[in-house]
Every structure is written in structure tokens, then in C-alpha cells.
Amino acid sequence: MIELLLYNFIKKLKFIIFSSIKKTFFHIFNKNDMKFSQELVDNIYNFKTISNIKKVDILLEMDAAQYTNCGKDSTIKELEIVKKNSRYIYKTIKKINPTLGETFLKHQD
């Protein structure tokens, strides 16, 4: 009984920690301004308290946010910057999961 309570407590604690970390990262990474920081990507990669699957999820959300903010009014230079940032994210994902990262790099636009 105590083991089950402890397990549930730890599970909830992990969820709360992950949620707060994710909110912090996305507060820094303002989706509307298309601000991107290699330092932010490196911080996510270096976090010890987040599983590798969660790290990849966060990095892919950052990548999707950049492409979502691109539109008809985006300049060629802005699109090139987004592509460069995306490549950096995929290289970081490759450090976490080589197969997945390599696939993203091969199939990048």
C-alpha cells in the first residue's frame, strides 16, 4: 500500500516538474516573435530531469512553432533562418536519438 502511494506521488511530482519546465522554456521561446536560441535548445538537451522522449517532444514543438509562424508574408531570409534553426534542432535530436535525428535531417525541405 505504501509503495503504491509513493509510486503515485513520484509520478505526479514528475508531471508537475515537467509541466513547469515546459512552461519556462516556452515563456522564453515566444512563439509569436519567432525568437530562437541555440542556448535554449542546448539547455533542453542538457536537462537531466527530463526523459529523452520528452526532450524530443519539446524540441519538435519548438520546430513546429517556428514553421507555424511562417506565412505568405515571410521573407526569404526569415524562411532561411527558420530552416537553419530547424537543422540545429534536428542535429540536437540526433544526439538524443540518432535514427530519428538522421531521418529528420535527410527529409528536411
Phi and psi in degrees as GROMACS dihedral restraints (atoms count N, CA, C in turn):
[ dihedral_restraints ]
;  ai    aj    ak    al  type     phi  dphi    fc
    3     4     5     6     1   -66.1    20    10
    4     5     6     7     1   -38.1    20    10
    6     7     8     9     1   -62.6    20    10
    7     8     9    10     1   -40.4    20    10
    9    10    11    12     1   -66.1    20    10
   10    11    12    13     1   -42.9    20    10
   12    13    14    15     1   -62.4    20    10
   13    14    15    16     1   -43.3    20    10
   15    16    17    18     1   -64.3    20    10
   16    17    18    19     1   -43.2    20    10
   18    19    20    21     1   -59.8    20    10
   19    20    21    22     1   -47.2    20    10
   21    22    23    24     1   -63.5    20    10
   22    23    24    25     1   -39.1    20    10
   24    25    26    27     1   -62.6    20    10
   25    26    27    28     1   -45.6    20    10
   27    28    29    30     1   -65.1    20    10
   28    29    30    31     1   -40.2    20    10
   30    31    32    33     1   -62.0    20    10
   31    32    33    34     1   -44.5    20    10
   33    34    35    36     1   -67.0    20    10
   34    35    36    37     1   -38.8    20    10
   36    37    38    39     1   -63.5    20    10
   37    38    39    40     1   -42.5    20    10
   39    40    41    42     1   -60.8    20    10
   40    41    42    43     1   -42.2    20    10
   42    43    44    45     1   -62.6    20    10
   43    44    45    46     1   -43.6    20    10
   45    46    47    48     1   -64.4    20    10
   46    47    48    49     1   -43.4    20    10
   48    49    50    51     1   -62.9    20    10
   49    50    51    52     1   -46.9    20    10
   51    52    53    54     1   -61.8    20    10
   52    53    54    55     1   -42.7    20    10
   54    55    56    57     1   -61.5    20    10
   55    56    57    58     1   -42.6    20    10
   57    58    59    60     1   -69.0    20    10
   58    59    60    61     1   -37.3    20    10
   60    61    62    63     1   -64.8    20    10
   61    62    63    64     1   -43.9    20    10
   63    64    65    66     1   -62.6    20    10
   64    65    66    67     1   -42.4    20    10
   66    67    68    69     1   -62.7    20    10
   67    68    69    70     1   -40.6    20    10
   69    70    71    72     1   -62.5    20    10
   70    71    72    73     1   -46.5    20    10
   72    73    74    75     1   -62.9    20    10
   73    74    75    76     1   -43.5    20    10
   75    76    77    78     1   -78.6    20    10
   76    77    78    79     1   -14.8    20    10
   78    79    80    81     1   -71.6    20    10
   79    80    81    82     1   -39.9    20    10
   81    82    83    84     1   -71.3    20    10
   82    83    84    85     1   -43.0    20    10
   84    85    86    87     1   -88.8    20    10
   85    86    87    88     1    91.3    20    10
   87    88    89    90     1   -79.1    20    10
   88    89    90    91     1   111.7    20    10
   90    91    92    93     1   -61.2    20    10
   91    92    93    94     1   -33.9    20    10
   93    94    95    96     1   -72.9    20    10
   94    95    96    97     1   -29.5    20    10
   96    97    98    99     1   -93.6    20    10
   97    98    99   100     1    -1.5    20    10
   99   100   101   102     1    54.1    20    10
  100   101   102   103     1    33.8    20    10
  102   103   104   105     1   -77.1    20    10
  103   104   105   106     1   135.5    20    10
  105   106   107   108     1  -135.6    20    10
  106   107   108   109     1   141.5    20    10
  108   109   110   111     1  -136.7    20    10
  109   110   111   112     1   125.4    20    10
  111   112   113   114     1   -64.3    20    10
  112   113   114   115     1   -29.7    20    10
  114   115   116   117     1   -63.2    20    10
  115   116   117   118     1   -40.1    20    10
  117   118   119   120     1   -63.5    20    10
  118   119   120   121     1   -44.3    20    10
  120   121   122   123     1   -62.1    20    10
  121   122   123   124     1   -42.9    20    10
  123   124   125   126     1   -64.6    20    10
  124   125   126   127     1   -37.9    20    10
  126   127   128   129     1   -62.8    20    10
  127   128   129   130     1   -42.3    20    10
  129   130   131   132     1   -62.5    20    10
  130   131   132   133     1   -44.2    20    10
  132   133   134   135     1   -61.5    20    10
  133   134   135   136     1   -38.0    20    10
  135   136   137   138     1   -84.6    20    10
  136   137   138   139     1    -6.8    20    10
  138   139   140   141     1   -63.4    20    10
  139   140   141   142     1   132.6    20    10
  141   142   143   144     1   -92.8    20    10
  142   143   144   145     1   -21.3    20    10
  144   145   146   147     1   -89.4    20    10
  145   146   147   148     1    -3.8    20    10
  147   148   149   150     1  -108.3    20    10
  148   149   150   151     1   136.6    20    10
  150   151   152   153     1   -69.4    20    10
  151   152   153   154     1   160.6    20    10
  153   154   155   156     1   -62.6    20    10
  154   155   156   157     1   -34.9    20    10
  156   157   158   159     1   -64.1    20    10
  157   158   159   160     1   -42.8    20    10
  159   160   161   162     1   -66.2    20    10
  160   161   162   163     1   -37.9    20    10
  162   163   164   165     1   -60.3    20    10
  163   164   165   166     1   -46.4    20    10
  165   166   167   168     1   -62.2    20    10
  166   167   168   169     1   -41.2    20    10
  168   169   170   171     1   -58.5    20    10
  169   170   171   172     1   -46.8    20    10
  171   172   173   174     1   -64.2    20    10
  172   173   174   175     1   -43.4    20    10
  174   175   176   177     1   -64.2    20    10
  175   176   177   178     1   -39.4    20    10
  177   178   179   180     1   -69.9    20    10
  178   179   180   181     1   -32.0    20    10
  180   181   182   183     1   -64.9    20    10
  181   182   183   184     1   -40.9    20    10
  183   184   185   186     1   -61.3    20    10
  184   185   186   187     1   -43.8    20    10
  186   187   188   189     1   -63.2    20    10
  187   188   189   190     1   -45.4    20    10
  189   190   191   192     1   -63.2    20    10
  190   191   192   193     1   -37.2    20    10
  192   193   194   195     1   -63.3    20    10
  193   194   195   196     1   -38.2    20    10
  195   196   197   198     1   -64.0    20    10
  196   197   198   199     1   -48.0    20    10
  198   199   200   201     1   -68.8    20    10
  199   200   201   202     1   -30.8    20    10
  201   202   203   204     1   -65.0    20    10
  202   203   204   205     1   -33.7    20    10
  204   205   206   207     1   -81.3    20    10
  205   206   207   208     1    -5.0    20    10
  207   208   209   210     1   -83.7    20    10
  208   209   210   211     1   141.0    20    10
  210   211   212   213     1  -148.0    20    10
  211   212   213   214     1  -166.0    20    10
  213   214   215   216     1   -63.9    20    10
  214   215   216   217     1   -28.8    20    10
  216   217   218   219     1   -86.0    20    10
  217   218   219   220     1    -1.4    20    10
  219   220   221   222     1   -73.8    20    10
  220   221   222   223     1   137.2    20    10
  222   223   224   225     1   -79.3    20    10
  223   224   225   226     1   165.5    20    10
  225   226   227   228     1   -62.2    20    10
  226   227   228   229     1   -38.4    20    10
  228   229   230   231     1   -63.0    20    10
  229   230   231   232     1   -42.3    20    10
  231   232   233   234     1   -63.1    20    10
  232   233   234   235     1   -41.0    20    10
  234   235   236   237     1   -65.5    20    10
  235   236   237   238     1   -37.4    20    10
  237   238   239   240     1   -66.2    20    10
  238   239   240   241     1   -38.6    20    10
  240   241   242   243     1   -64.4    20    10
  241   242   243   244     1   -43.2    20    10
  243   244   245   246     1   -62.3    20    10
  244   245   246   247     1   -42.0    20    10
  246   247   248   249     1   -64.5    20    10
  247   248   249   250     1   -40.7    20    10
  249   250   251   252     1   -64.4    20    10
  250   251   252   253     1   -43.7    20    10
  252   253   254   255     1   -62.9    20    10
  253   254   255   256     1   -40.3    20    10
  255   256   257   258     1   -62.5    20    10
  256   257   258   259     1   -41.3    20    10
  258   259   260   261     1   -61.8    20    10
  259   260   261   262     1   -39.9    20    10
  261   262   263   264     1   -64.4    20    10
  262   263   264   265     1   -41.2    20    10
  264   265   266   267     1   -62.6    20    10
  265   266   267   268     1   -43.6    20    10
  267   268   269   270     1   -66.0    20    10
  268   269   270   271     1   -35.7    20    10
  270   271   272   273     1   -65.5    20    10
  271   272   273   274     1   -36.8    20    10
  273   274   275   276     1   -68.0    20    10
  274   275   276   277     1   -41.1    20    10
  276   277   278   279     1   -61.8    20    10
  277   278   279   280     1   -35.9    20    10
  279   280   281   282     1   -62.5    20    10
  280   281   282   283     1   -32.2    20    10
  282   283   284   285     1   -67.3    20    10
  283   284   285   286     1   -32.5    20    10
  285   286   287   288     1   -82.3    20    10
  286   287   288   289     1   -49.3    20    10
  288   289   290   291     1  -135.4    20    10
  289   290   291   292     1    95.2    20    10
  291   292   293   294     1   -56.0    20    10
  292   293   294   295     1   -41.1    20    10
  294   295   296   297     1   -65.5    20    10
  295   296   297   298     1   -48.8    20    10
  297   298   299   300     1   -63.8    20    10
  298   299   300   301     1   -46.1    20    10
  300   301   302   303     1   -61.8    20    10
  301   302   303   304     1   -42.1    20    10
  303   304   305   306     1   -64.0    20    10
  304   305   306   307     1   -38.3    20    10
  306   307   308   309     1   -62.8    20    10
  307   308   309   310     1   -45.4    20    10
  309   310   311   312     1   -61.9    20    10
  310   311   312   313     1   -42.1    20    10
  312   313   314   315     1   -65.9    20    10
  313   314   315   316     1   -38.3    20    10
  315   316   317   318     1   -68.5    20    10
  316   317   318   319     1   -35.3    20    10
  318   319   320   321     1  -102.5    20    10
  319   320   321   322     1    15.6    20    10
  321   322   323   324     1   -69.1    20    10
  322   323   324   325     1   142.1    20    10
